[in-house]
Amino acid sequence: MIFALWNCGLDGRIPIWLYNCSKLQVLDLSWNHLDGEIPPWIGEMEKLFYLDFSNNSLTGEIPKNLTDLKSLISPHKYASSLNSPTGIPLFVKRNQSGSGLQYNQASSFPPSILLSNNRLNRTIWPEIGRLKQLHVLDLSKNNITGIIPSSISDMGNLEVLDLSCNDLNGSIPASFNTLTFLSKFNVANNHLQGAIPTGGQFLSFPNSSFEGNPELCGKIISPCAASNLDLRPASPPTSSSSRLGRGGIIGITISIGVGIALLLAIVLLRVSRRDAGHQIGDFEEDFSRPPRSSDTFVPSKLVLFQNSDCKELTVADLLKSTNNFNQSNIVGCGGFGLVYKAELPNGIKTAIKRLSGDCGQMEREFQAEVEALSRAQHKNLVSLQGYCQHGSERLLINSYMENGSLDYWLHERVDGSSLTWDIRLKIAKGAARGLAYLHKEPNIVHRDIKTSNILLNERFEAHLAEFGLSRLLRPYDTHVTTDLVGTLGYIPPEYSQTLTATFRGDVYSFGVVLLELLTGKRPVELKSENRVEEIFDTSIWDASYEKQLLEVLSIACQCIVQDPRQRPSIDQVVLWLEAIGSVKER
């Protein structure tokens, strides 16, 4: 089901015997020296939903057969491809120096086609729009020509689209603003022209997503009116201006020489970036390196709150406590960065979140988390111990949760153990109390309630986390206008229509969490399999709990009604949950 041999020094062509692996779901041959063309029979592998051939030396066109991958076309085929835990950790290599991000089962991999940093050419097939289950498409750093197919806008689940560093021309299809889940978009360094689409997610993409396309225009780069150059012939030069002295001729010659030198340097840089498949540096700066020259005058700032367990902490202590942010200390992956386990000099364990991503987006995330967690103090919220600014780095120091995330216990455990119903009900009550506090006291809408953002301490008490998307509502406000953000399966239906975040939107997402606690299934799996008659997780089903399970199911169904006006408030949900049985403390 899984064949992963990244960074193994493999050369030659992709072997034909892989075609016999009829149950293959995940195929990762990235960061090797493979050459030749991508074989068309890859498209005949019925269960394949994750393909990574990036960072090799593959040539030729993208096979049209890839648009026939059944698991990426049909939601039923994709759901049937998901397997149980493998019992061994799986890793994905994202950059040159890192050891890889860890997954515990194939279903954790996002449906992806990753072909970046090869020598692929020709065009992108319009039929690629058939892959409606695809979440990540990365064709960057190749020699792909032609236009960007507008059919890509049919891929409604697409979260990442990277077409940068190719030879694409034409315009960015206006229909792309309908891709409501698109969180990363990059078409930099092509030959695109015309207006950048407006609306949808395009208001949140940084300038770097479009740079290197001089003929692109729009609100993000420059007004389109500025690109309408005056093409009328210039007036003929006067006799005095046409007489150039010797100094003028020398000046023009030097200018032309410098221009040619710069042009050659740009061409060589682009060619070397494509050819040096294994020379690509880490996408993140090493925290231990000196700050960039632009950051040298930005002083380090370490702020510790009064509730902090370590009053005399230094930046050096942070580095030492995480072993210089070694990947062996990674305990989680937030929406905007990795989370590291750290043991402070006094022996206290903390979780340090190291933010990453586009500079402006990272700064917004950092400010949102600091503002939310400094205002909100509740036993069912993750406690912010402090924060650190060091050059371009942003760190959040949180309390450490021994039992990780609820998502891990429901979907990632490899030893077969699971949460009892008593513990699940306890978690539901705790998470609801934390959300009710946010809505009432600091007036905060979270916008990203999901199982991976509910953390569990050693007593399995629930703590809401990840406040990077949260927004503070002023008194008497009912909503906040925002970009469409969140996670597939948890986003309220009204968000895509009104682009307004409300407390009732959080209630919808919490209702989805209740369904996960009851079923043990992810939201996408629930929708795909439509197993209403088998709603309850077999590991918690017991006749003595039937009344409680049905009561929580009823609450969940009221939380996820389509009309937000008919959903209960989170305070009402807390009252309903508190009235259900007694929770046995663990």
VOGU-3710 file (C-alpha; in Angstrom, 3 decimals, decimal comma):
1> mifalwncgl> 0,000/0,000/0,000  2,908/2,345/0,675  6,201/2,557/-1,184  8,474/5,371/0,003  12,178/5,593/-0,851  12,983/9,281/-0,793  16,568/10,547/-0,667  18,097/7,120/-1,324  20,418/8,052/-4,201  18,332/6,054/-6,689
11> dgripiwlyn> 19,075/6,545/-10,394  17,727/5,145/-13,635  14,078/5,086/-14,630  10,880/4,463/-12,697  10,639/0,643/-12,649  7,862/-1,136/-14,530  7,355/-3,695/-11,743  5,606/-1,010/-9,653  2,662/-1,517/-12,015  2,044/-4,869/-10,286
21> csklqvldls> 1,414/-3,123/-6,953  -2,339/-2,904/-7,463  -3,062/-1,800/-3,874  -0,552/1,054/-3,869  -1,919/4,195/-2,183  1,212/6,243/-1,458  4,183/6,367/-3,854  7,126/8,579/-2,862  10,359/8,468/-4,909  11,319/12,099/-4,306
31> wnhldgeipp> 14,825/13,527/-3,781  16,594/10,915/-5,937  18,345/10,992/-9,331  15,625/9,350/-11,443  15,499/10,287/-15,126  13,458/9,447/-18,191  9,733/10,056/-18,555  6,920/9,476/-16,082  5,331/6,186/-17,244  1,689/6,547/-18,340
41> wigemeklfy> 0,621/3,373/-16,469  0,851/5,366/-13,215  -2,624/6,669/-14,096  -4,033/3,120/-14,034  -3,275/2,544/-10,336  -6,796/2,604/-8,924  -5,987/3,223/-5,250  -3,123/5,709/-5,670  -3,922/9,129/-4,166  -0,475/10,409/-3,119
51> ldfsnnsltg> 2,271/10,669/-5,769  5,611/12,391/-5,108  8,265/12,355/-7,854  9,635/15,791/-6,954  13,340/16,701/-6,933  14,526/14,252/-9,587  15,604/14,700/-13,231  12,469/13,463/-14,990  11,844/14,705/-18,531  9,072/14,721/-21,125
61> eipknltdlk> 5,472/15,752/-20,630  3,099/15,082/-17,770  1,255/11,924/-18,877  -2,379/12,501/-19,721  -3,132/9,222/-17,923  -2,468/10,947/-14,587  -5,828/12,638/-15,040  -7,402/9,159/-14,836  -6,360/8,395/-11,243  -9,648/7,033/-9,910
71> slisphkyas> -8,971/7,748/-6,233  -8,514/11,428/-7,125  -11,655/11,558/-9,258  -14,290/9,780/-7,184  -14,936/10,452/-3,471  -16,113/6,853/-3,121  -12,866/5,514/-4,591  -10,796/7,790/-2,349  -12,686/6,734/0,780  -12,243/3,046/-0,098
81> slnsptgipl> -8,496/3,598/-0,484  -8,031/4,735/3,114  -6,453/2,051/5,230  -5,954/1,239/8,880  -2,736/2,235/10,729  0,437/0,609/9,440  2,143/0,236/12,805  5,249/2,057/11,558  5,922/5,784/11,202  5,854/7,310/7,708
91> fvkrnqsgsg> 7,883/10,364/6,761  7,675/13,016/4,053  10,784/14,999/3,117  10,034/18,660/2,476  13,484/20,248/2,264  17,158/19,457/1,924  18,270/19,440/5,550  15,235/18,164/7,449  14,571/14,525/8,295  10,910/14,620/7,288
101> lqynqassfp> 7,451/15,114/8,761  5,923/12,055/10,384  2,561/10,408/9,664  1,218/7,255/11,291  -1,081/6,030/8,534  -1,614/6,548/4,829  -4,965/8,274/5,306  -3,129/11,158/7,001  -1,426/12,053/3,703  -3,297/14,785/1,784
111> psillsnnrl> -4,283/13,633/-1,747  -1,388/15,063/-3,740  0,515/15,130/-7,035  4,019/16,497/-6,432  6,257/16,775/-9,510  8,295/19,884/-8,698  11,966/20,455/-9,538  12,301/18,176/-12,551  12,713/18,908/-16,284  9,133/18,300/-17,369
121> nrtiwpeigr> 7,905/20,204/-20,415  4,902/20,587/-22,724  1,542/21,743/-21,352  -0,844/20,988/-18,488  -3,720/18,823/-19,716  -7,152/20,510/-19,394  -8,473/17,148/-18,170  -6,605/17,706/-14,889  -9,782/19,360/-13,636  -11,292/15,892/-13,271
131> lkqlhvldls> -9,178/15,278/-10,141  -11,785/16,741/-7,798  -10,403/14,959/-4,706  -6,907/16,451/-5,113  -5,734/18,723/-2,274  -2,151/19,531/-3,374  -0,816/20,085/-6,915  2,845/21,143/-7,192  4,359/21,425/-10,689  6,867/24,161/-9,836
141> knnitgiips> 10,462/24,434/-11,100  9,983/22,681/-14,447  9,860/23,796/-18,092  6,089/23,569/-18,536  4,674/25,797/-21,283  1,245/26,880/-22,513  -1,596/28,381/-20,525  -2,996/27,563/-17,093  -6,142/25,464/-17,711  -9,279/27,078/-16,331
151> sisdmgnlev> -10,540/23,558/-15,551  -8,363/23,608/-12,403  -11,158/25,682/-10,856  -13,280/22,493/-10,928  -10,972/20,969/-8,267  -13,058/22,198/-5,352  -10,911/20,537/-2,644  -7,629/22,092/-3,811  -5,645/23,630/-0,923  -2,194/24,120/-2,513
161> ldlscndlng> -1,459/25,057/-6,147  2,171/25,810/-7,064  3,005/26,478/-10,728  5,958/28,792/-10,111  9,240/28,821/-12,071  7,935/27,494/-15,390  7,348/28,988/-18,860  3,578/29,441/-18,614  1,899/32,269/-20,521  -1,563/33,753/-20,835
171> sipasfntlt> -3,598/34,894/-17,854  -4,590/33,516/-14,457  -8,139/32,145/-14,974  -10,673/34,398/-13,251  -12,606/31,293/-12,165  -9,822/30,497/-9,651  -11,497/32,808/-7,137  -14,057/30,001/-6,626  -11,366/27,754/-5,071  -12,531/28,488/-1,543
181> flskfnvann> -10,099/26,096/0,205  -6,991/27,398/-1,568  -4,533/28,433/1,164  -1,302/28,530/-0,891  -1,037/29,755/-4,493  2,151/30,508/-6,429  2,663/31,393/-10,105  5,862/33,407/-9,659  8,545/33,499/-12,385  6,492/32,701/-15,480
191> hlqgaiptgg> 5,357/34,809/-18,446  1,803/35,509/-17,303  -0,050/38,672/-18,155  -3,333/40,437/-17,513  -5,290/41,020/-14,342  -4,912/38,973/-11,163  -8,319/37,579/-10,089  -10,056/39,412/-7,286  -12,195/38,090/-4,487  -12,094/34,713/-2,796
201> qflsfpnssf> -8,737/33,711/-1,401  -6,766/35,994/-3,741  -6,954/38,849/-1,244  -4,810/36,829/1,182  -1,974/35,708/-1,121  1,347/37,615/-0,750  3,060/39,546/-3,536  5,675/36,788/-3,773  3,010/34,517/-5,293  2,983/36,672/-8,445
211> egnpelcgki> 6,469/38,203/-8,770  8,544/37,551/-11,878  5,580/38,176/-14,211  6,126/41,795/-15,373  2,874/41,910/-17,336  0,628/40,852/-14,458  -1,381/43,634/-12,865  -3,992/44,078/-10,223  -4,632/45,297/-6,711  -1,880/43,133/-5,218
221> ispcaasnld> 0,972/44,290/-7,490  0,039/47,436/-9,377  -3,155/48,909/-10,833  -3,923/47,475/-14,249  -4,286/50,954/-15,659  -0,557/51,447/-15,040  0,236/48,579/-17,380  -1,486/50,192/-20,345  1,658/51,745/-21,793  1,459/54,502/-24,320
231> lrpaspptss> 2,467/52,798/-27,592  2,357/55,898/-29,799  5,614/56,572/-31,660  7,885/59,008/-29,932  8,506/62,421/-31,391  11,600/62,583/-33,635  14,687/63,807/-31,812  15,829/67,333/-32,309  19,115/67,986/-34,007  20,764/68,985/-30,744
241> ssrlgrggii> 19,664/65,829/-28,950  20,714/63,590/-31,802  24,314/64,699/-31,644  25,972/62,428/-29,085  29,426/63,199/-27,878  32,116/60,662/-27,186  31,156/60,580/-23,484  27,533/59,828/-24,340  28,483/56,908/-26,564  30,729/55,443/-23,858
251> gitisigvgi> 27,937/55,813/-21,292  25,416/54,027/-23,516  27,894/51,230/-24,221  28,553/50,691/-20,502  24,811/50,689/-19,760  24,161/48,041/-22,420  27,027/45,925/-21,089  25,714/46,073/-17,537  22,207/45,186/-18,743  23,458/42,137/-20,655
261> alllaivllr> 25,476/41,007/-17,624  22,425/41,254/-15,372  20,292/39,350/-17,881  22,869/36,544/-18,104  23,077/36,376/-14,304  19,285/35,967/-14,014  19,257/33,232/-16,703  22,129/31,349/-15,052  20,474/31,609/-11,643  17,223/30,178/-12,974
271> vsrrdaghqi> 18,946/27,341/-14,805  21,046/26,445/-11,770  17,950/26,439/-9,575  16,304/23,885/-11,843  19,304/21,690/-12,401  20,658/21,553/-8,862  17,919/19,260/-7,586  19,843/18,425/-4,448  21,244/21,892/-3,876  17,919/23,379/-2,871
281> gdfeedfsrp> 18,295/24,819/0,604  15,965/24,502/3,531  12,846/26,621/3,094  13,094/27,702/6,711  16,008/29,654/8,119  17,896/27,834/10,825  17,135/29,637/14,069  20,730/29,177/15,186  22,107/31,180/12,257  22,707/34,905/12,667
291> prssdtfvps> 19,722/37,001/11,610  19,606/38,254/8,034  21,111/41,650/7,343  17,626/43,150/7,232  17,030/41,878/10,755  20,332/42,817/12,356  18,887/45,960/13,897  15,781/44,191/15,249  16,473/43,402/18,928  15,539/40,065/20,436
301> klvlfqnsdc> 12,479/40,258/22,643  11,494/37,588/25,154  8,321/38,222/27,149  7,272/35,917/30,011  3,864/36,247/31,655  3,215/36,172/35,380  1,769/32,675/35,140  4,970/31,391/33,518  6,708/28,415/35,120  10,166/29,824/34,326
311> keltvadllk> 10,910/33,437/35,208  14,580/33,643/34,170  14,363/32,155/30,683  16,707/33,354/27,909  16,767/32,904/24,128  19,753/30,569/24,577  17,646/28,470/26,966  14,960/28,106/24,296  17,500/26,855/21,769  19,002/24,391/24,226
321> stnnfnqsni> 15,629/23,113/25,448  14,629/22,060/21,914  18,114/20,855/20,900  18,297/23,715/18,418  14,808/22,876/17,134  15,801/19,355/16,200  13,066/17,476/14,372  13,202/14,678/16,923  11,477/17,114/19,311  8,508/17,834/17,015
331> vgcggfglvy> 5,239/16,936/18,736  2,760/18,588/16,407  2,123/20,703/13,342  -0,042/23,800/13,673  -1,658/25,767/10,881  1,348/28,097/10,608  4,263/26,173/12,038  5,711/23,245/13,950  5,372/22,614/17,679  8,405/21,370/19,633
341> kaelpngikt> 8,600/19,716/23,035  11,007/21,625/25,278  12,368/20,976/28,754  13,305/24,225/30,461  16,313/24,580/32,804  14,064/24,121/35,855  12,761/20,792/34,499  9,342/22,126/33,428  8,100/20,849/30,071  6,641/23,317/27,590
351> aikrlsgdcg> 5,496/23,330/23,978  7,215/25,894/21,767  5,466/26,808/18,545  7,837/28,088/15,870  5,849/30,081/13,319  6,648/29,862/9,620  5,266/30,966/6,272  4,887/34,274/4,470  6,207/37,103/6,620  2,978/39,104/6,707
361> qmerefqaev> 0,806/36,061/7,295  3,156/34,799/10,020  3,060/38,164/11,777  -0,758/38,193/11,711  -0,820/34,674/13,166  1,653/35,675/15,865  -0,265/38,804/16,860  -3,601/36,928/16,852  -2,336/34,168/19,156  -0,647/36,562/21,574
371> ealsraqhkn> -3,715/38,805/21,725  -6,164/35,929/22,169  -4,190/33,945/24,749  -3,105/36,967/26,761  -6,740/38,038/27,084  -8,174/34,552/27,618  -7,306/32,664/30,812  -9,364/29,505/31,394  -8,635/25,962/32,520  -9,870/24,600/29,172
381> lvslqgycqh> -7,616/26,823/27,043  -3,935/26,240/26,362  -1,956/28,551/28,632  0,458/30,969/26,951  3,609/31,194/29,098  5,271/33,824/26,931  6,585/34,649/23,478  9,842/35,464/21,723  10,798/37,675/18,773  14,311/37,062/17,444
391> gserllinsy> 15,063/38,652/14,082  12,540/37,165/11,666  11,651/34,348/14,083  8,417/34,230/16,086  8,019/31,740/18,949  5,080/31,027/21,248  5,748/29,313/24,592  2,711/27,278/25,659  1,947/24,809/28,422  2,776/21,216/27,451
401> mengsldywl> -0,035/18,702/26,923  1,171/15,184/27,759  -1,453/13,332/25,709  -1,231/15,338/22,500  -4,273/16,106/20,386  -7,742/14,587/20,252  -7,134/13,991/16,535  -4,173/11,750/17,441  -6,277/9,613/19,799  -9,188/9,291/17,400
411> hervdgsslt> -7,331/8,797/14,124  -3,562/8,310/14,552  -3,034/5,770/17,344  -1,079/2,759/16,088  -1,313/0,481/19,135  -5,041/-0,170/18,818  -6,008/1,618/22,038  -8,784/4,185/22,002  -10,611/6,558/24,277  -13,495/5,193/26,348
421> wdirlkiakg> -16,894/6,863/26,093  -16,513/8,369/29,586  -13,296/10,073/28,532  -14,790/11,256/25,219  -17,752/12,809/27,009  -15,366/14,468/29,461  -13,394/15,928/26,526  -16,570/17,184/24,850  -17,654/18,965/28,028  -14,236/20,537/28,600
431> aarglaylhk> -13,878/21,769/25,022  -17,392/23,218/25,119  -16,611/25,083/28,356  -13,452/26,550/26,835  -15,305/27,704/23,727  -18,134/29,173/25,819  -15,577/31,187/27,771  -14,056/32,554/24,547  -17,442/33,618/23,216  -18,526/35,274/26,475
441> epnivhrdik> -15,527/36,798/28,265  -12,957/38,100/25,721  -15,588/37,975/22,920  -13,374/35,879/20,625  -14,509/33,813/17,634  -12,015/30,957/17,180  -12,646/30,098/13,478  -10,676/26,832/13,549  -12,354/24,431/15,985  -11,313/20,849/15,109
451> tsnillnerf> -9,979/17,730/16,827  -6,330/18,555/16,105  -6,794/21,874/17,956  -8,130/20,202/21,106  -5,154/19,169/23,257  -5,236/16,752/26,198  -3,197/16,896/29,400  -2,133/13,911/31,500  -5,691/13,610/32,922  -7,273/13,830/29,448
461> eahlaefgls> -8,731/17,244/30,193  -9,469/19,214/27,020  -7,671/22,469/26,161  -8,483/24,537/23,058  -5,403/25,595/21,087  -4,332/27,302/17,830  -5,669/30,845/17,991  -3,884/32,109/14,879  -7,158/32,484/12,977  -9,165/33,857/15,914
471> rllrpydthv> -10,715/37,307/15,791  -11,750/39,608/18,624  -15,294/40,970/18,312  -16,089/44,350/19,774  -19,027/44,603/22,185  -22,398/44,349/20,391  -20,784/42,990/17,202  -22,423/39,856/15,804  -19,799/38,919/13,233  -16,475/39,849/11,694
481> ttdlvgtlgy> -15,829/40,079/7,946  -12,943/37,809/7,021  -11,315/35,676/4,355  -12,562/32,104/4,012  -10,280/30,134/6,309  -10,444/26,945/8,300  -10,182/23,238/7,598  -12,079/21,154/5,069  -15,017/19,433/6,758  -15,259/21,884/9,658
491> ippeysqtlt> -16,033/25,147/7,823  -19,658/26,296/8,232  -21,554/26,425/4,916  -22,407/30,112/5,286  -18,725/31,172/5,400  -18,221/30,587/1,684  -21,257/32,744/0,854  -21,004/35,645/3,289  -17,323/35,647/4,329  -18,418/36,478/7,865
501> atfrgdvysf> -17,172/34,647/10,953  -19,690/34,269/13,783  -20,047/32,494/17,115  -22,585/30,168/15,461  -19,903/29,234/12,957  -17,759/27,955/15,833  -20,790/26,004/17,069  -21,054/24,287/13,678  -17,391/23,236/13,836  -17,882/21,981/17,405
511> gvvllelltg> -20,825/19,892/16,186  -18,492/18,208/13,697  -16,081/17,456/16,577  -18,947/15,815/18,500  -19,658/13,613/15,477  -15,989/12,570/15,366  -16,128/11,631/19,051  -19,194/9,494/18,368  -18,060/7,837/15,148  -14,259/7,774/15,269
521> krpvelksen> -14,337/8,940/11,633  -12,910/12,067/10,064  -15,426/14,582/8,633  -14,491/13,821/5,010  -14,866/10,070/5,575  -18,289/10,563/7,140  -19,474/12,532/4,156  -18,043/10,058/1,672  -19,285/6,852/3,288  -22,706/8,158/4,398
531> rveeifdtsi> -22,888/5,544/7,165  -25,763/6,905/9,187  -26,907/3,434/10,181  -23,439/2,658/11,567  -22,905/6,002/13,223  -21,281/4,947/16,507  -17,664/3,874/16,932  -17,666/0,145/17,724  -14,990/0,660/20,388  -17,377/2,735/22,541
541> wdasyekqll> -20,709/1,128/21,720  -22,374/-0,341/24,774  -26,077/-0,781/25,510  -25,630/0,892/28,879  -24,396/4,062/27,113  -27,042/4,074/24,374  -29,092/6,906/25,911  -26,017/9,130/26,339  -24,757/8,437/22,829  -28,127/9,315/21,310
551> evlsiacqci> -28,335/12,510/23,374  -24,898/13,689/22,201  -25,829/12,757/18,621  -28,924/14,931/18,932  -26,812/17,866/20,188  -24,341/17,408/17,310  -27,150/17,404/14,740  -28,555/20,659/16,143  -25,087/22,249/15,961  -24,606/21,461/12,267
561> vqdprqrpsi> -27,936/22,595/10,819  -27,483/24,625/7,638  -29,198/27,773/8,911  -26,916/29,375/11,536  -29,914/31,118/13,147  -31,315/27,730/14,129  -28,119/26,523/15,801  -27,885/26,680/19,604  -25,433/28,973/21,345  -22,369/27,308/22,859
571> dqvvlwleai> -23,752/28,160/26,326  -26,838/26,064/25,542  -24,602/23,235/24,283  -22,663/23,305/27,569  -25,911/23,019/29,557  -27,065/20,063/27,468  -23,736/18,253/27,781  -23,477/18,889/31,537  -26,874/17,269/31,970  -25,670/14,001/30,405
581> gsvker> -24,602/11,431/33,001  -21,593/11,705/35,268  -18,044/11,629/33,961  -15,639/9,167/35,553  -12,334/10,863/36,233  -9,272/9,083/34,917
//
